[in-house]
């Protein structure tokens, strides 16, 4: 018995046994395209190989095109024959570098093995019909009822309103006279929209829950996708531009806060200080610092250059904070932020502490505005800093309140009743405010009087036919 035991131990520990077992697993395990391969392509390749962005005229979001290849004219994948598949050649590193993913480190060996085995096993597509990518610029989504709207943004020249749709962003003419463009991308859900300071680009944060987070950057003039960055496997939120237009920040469902070089999409900032989803971001006035808010109730301040966490802007006393924070906006002229969240009270905080932290203080807080019904989902300053605006929702009814920044008083409630509202944007001339939410309509109000000016559906609605009622 002891002899047998010893022999068994040697066998189990020997590298030869480990290798034999690995090989056996490789050839017998059935690789699923949908479960195993597609996530690798989504996370590393589809940013450049999708309908809105066909690097090398090669589309990887559709199984047929994935096999057939692009401009080279040779098949990217030959079922059962990895050696004849140019895709395998392109992802195999030589001297630590591989052709694809272009400009990035090679795929992990484990990922390359999964792709290799999938091709060996016949490169089949087991994607359920419901999960097949079916939308592109020529085949935009069609709607029988309006989608819930989570983002709206005026362009800096005031001529356009970007509105979140399903799988797309709609560029509406800001006077409500019609659709100027449809930016159809990979992400099902669009969480946030932000025009660059010069208005030439639009950053879009979103994803497909539990599968993909994505930052898209679109060129506004020709309505082309400049690039898409896959970010983690969950939605991303709260896109913001640095004042000089060089960086774009987002908050992530994986709790991290990240920033990217706007010209290239290269990640230049990562911090994991939050304990829950990071939902919104904003840069300090000179762009040297970044602020994020989260479901973990905290407002956090970072130095961009060093990627270092600097301070909790809010109090860290247990019990002092009430509920998650959904939105942050920077004061146009000062290093102060307006925040709003689950407690319904819009607040202004200064970013940089003027004296050492004492436990229990909430020293950075400058002002509380009067409480709103329910949870606050978005906040904004007018560009002259005279007014602060917040939207909240309670039991499916939305509220938009306008406050005087100077004395902290509420000056106006937009006339309702409104459905639940999730996003607001103030026109650059401070005369109008756009409001979107649950009912899929874009509502335009006069910011001076609170009167509704116009209401129109964010997306084109297909009339329902008898067959799909
Ligand atoms: C940053 C953008 C980018 C990323 C990421 C990227 N590609 Fe590419 N890919 C390109 C471009 C651009 C080309 C055209 C050839 C070139 O410029 O090198 C190309 C060409 C290809 C081709 C040749 C198509 C043909 O038949 O002409 C294949 C295959 C390919 N890529 C596979 C991949 C795979 C697999 C991944 C992920 C592991 C990936 N690519 C990631 C940009 C990218």
Boltz pocket constraint, residues with backbone or C-beta under 6 A from the ligand:
constraints:
  - pocket:
      binder: B
      contacts: [[A, 40], [A, 41], [A, 44], [A, 45], [A, 46], [A, 47], [A, 48], [A, 49], [A, 55], [A, 56], [A, 57], [A, 58], [A, 68], [A, 69], [A, 70], [A, 71], [A, 72], [A, 73], [A, 74], [A, 75], [A, 76], [A, 86], [A, 87], [A, 90], [A, 91], [A, 99], [A, 100], [A, 101], [A, 102], [A, 103], [A, 104], [A, 107]]
      max_distance: 6.0
